[in-house]
Amino acid sequence: MARNIQPNDNLLYCGKEISFGLIATKHGQRPMLFYPEAAGILAFQPNEKGETVLFVEQFRYGSNCLSLEIPAGKRDSQETIEECARRELKEETGYEARQWQYIMSYYPAISVCTEKLYLFEARELFFTGAQPDADEELNVMQLTFEEAMRALDNGKIIDSKTIIALQYWRQKR
């Protein structure tokens, strides 16, 4: 049964896109992060090494380290989730794609956050130029499946969207 959860009077932070507060439940108050939907993109790019996927390396404050991830980002209120995926791929990597396929959606932190993340597969990429957000310092890389698995084993890939996308890639091989 779905419930309409909204922050009560105990809203502790309210930003442009994200808010944090306490919600009332039958068991008392619980903390909740109200976060927009987001999209992650598994972008396939063939090259001389064979089939590769685009990754971005960036510093993440939550882990206090560099993280190697698939391109992703929050949905703007006026766009669909697929438009979000297309925009984020272009902003972060400079690539656009002719072919898109929805993979799945999930809740990365279901007990404390409202974020729903959608994963997409992108193919037939063409480069048009990156346009990262002003606060993003990104290093774009192309990795083969084997290189991505080594990065996972070596602790360079640590976020859930990328780990789930790699599992999808493994199943497709």
C-alpha positions in Angstrom: 0.0 0.0 0.0 1.5 3.3 -1.1 1.4 6.3 1.3 1.9 9.9 0.6 4.9 10.8 2.7 5.6 14.4 3.3 7.8 16.2 5.8 5.9 17.4 8.8 6.7 20.5 10.8 10.1 19.0 11.6 11.7 20.0 8.3 15.4 20.4 9.2 16.7 21.5 5.8 15.1 22.7 2.7 17.3 23.4 -0.4 16.5 24.0 -4.1 16.3 20.3 -4.9 16.7 18.4 -1.7 15.1 18.6 1.7 15.6 16.6 5.0 13.2 16.2 7.8 11.3 13.9 10.1 8.2 12.1 9.0 5.5 10.8 11.3 4.9 7.0 11.4 2.8 4.9 13.7 6.1 4.0 15.4 7.2 7.6 15.9 9.3 10.0 13.8 11.8 8.8 11.3 14.4 10.8 9.3 13.8 11.1 5.6 15.8 12.7 2.8 13.5 14.0 0.1 15.5 13.7 -3.1 14.5 13.9 -6.8 14.5 11.0 -9.2 17.7 10.3 -11.0 19.1 8.5 -14.1 22.2 6.4 -14.6 23.5 5.5 -18.0 25.4 2.4 -19.1 26.8 3.9 -22.3 28.4 1.4 -24.7 31.2 2.6 -27.0 33.1 0.2 -29.2 36.8 1.1 -29.8 40.0 -0.7 -30.6 39.8 -2.6 -27.3 36.4 -4.0 -28.2 33.2 -3.1 -26.4 33.7 -0.5 -23.7 31.5 1.5 -21.4 31.9 5.2 -20.5 32.7 5.9 -16.8 33.3 9.2 -15.0 35.7 9.5 -12.1 34.9 12.2 -9.6 35.3 13.1 -5.9 32.4 12.2 -3.7 31.9 13.9 -0.4 29.8 11.0 1.0 32.7 8.6 0.7 35.5 11.2 0.9 37.3 9.7 -2.1 37.4 9.5 -5.8 34.7 7.2 -7.3 34.5 5.6 -10.7 30.9 5.6 -11.8 28.6 5.4 -14.8 27.3 8.9 -15.8 24.2 9.9 -13.8 22.3 12.8 -12.3 19.1 14.2 -10.8 16.0 14.8 -12.9 15.0 18.5 -13.4 11.4 19.1 -12.5 10.4 19.9 -16.1 12.0 16.9 -17.8 11.1 13.2 -18.2 13.5 10.6 -16.8 14.7 9.7 -20.3 15.4 13.4 -21.0 17.4 13.5 -17.8 19.4 10.5 -18.9 20.2 12.1 -22.3 21.1 15.4 -20.7 23.4 13.8 -18.0 25.2 11.7 -20.6 26.0 14.8 -22.7 26.9 17.0 -19.8 29.2 14.5 -18.1 30.8 12.8 -21.1 30.2 14.9 -24.1 28.4 12.0 -25.9 24.9 11.6 -27.2 23.3 8.3 -28.2 21.0 7.3 -31.0 19.7 4.2 -29.3 18.3 4.1 -25.7 16.8 1.3 -23.7 15.3 1.3 -20.2 16.9 -1.3 -18.0 15.3 -1.0 -14.5 14.6 1.3 -11.6 15.3 0.9 -7.9 15.5 2.8 -4.6 19.2 3.2 -3.6 18.5 3.9 0.1 14.9 2.9 0.5 14.5 3.3 4.3 15.8 6.9 4.5 15.5 8.5 1.1 12.8 9.0 -1.5 15.2 8.9 -4.5 14.3 6.5 -7.3 17.1 5.8 -9.7 16.4 4.7 -13.3 19.1 2.8 -15.3 19.3 3.1 -19.1 21.5 1.5 -21.7 22.8 3.9 -24.4 24.4 2.8 -27.7 25.5 4.3 -31.0 27.3 7.1 -29.3 28.6 10.2 -31.0 30.7 13.0 -29.4 29.3 16.5 -29.3 31.3 18.1 -26.4 31.0 17.8 -22.6 29.1 20.5 -20.5 29.7 19.5 -16.9 28.0 21.4 -14.1 30.2 24.2 -12.6 30.8 22.1 -9.4 31.8 18.9 -11.3 35.4 17.9 -12.0 35.1 14.8 -14.1 37.6 12.5 -15.7 35.9 10.5 -18.5 37.2 6.9 -19.2 36.3 4.0 -21.4 36.7 0.6 -19.8 36.2 -2.9 -21.1 34.2 -5.4 -19.0 37.4 -6.9 -17.7 38.9 -3.5 -16.7 35.6 -2.5 -15.0 35.6 -5.8 -13.0 39.2 -5.1 -11.9 38.2 -1.6 -10.8 35.3 -3.1 -8.8 37.7 -5.7 -7.2 40.2 -2.9 -6.4 37.7 -0.7 -4.7 37.5 2.0 -7.3 33.9 1.3 -8.1 31.9 1.7 -4.9 28.5 3.1 -5.7 25.3 1.0 -6.1 24.1 2.3 -9.5 27.4 1.3 -11.1 27.6 -2.0 -9.4 24.0 -2.8 -10.5 24.8 -1.7 -14.0 27.9 -3.9 -14.1 25.7 -6.9 -13.0 23.4 -6.1 -15.9 26.4 -5.9 -18.3 27.6 -9.3 -17.0 24.3 -10.9 -17.7 24.1 -9.5 -21.2 27.5 -10.9 -22.2 
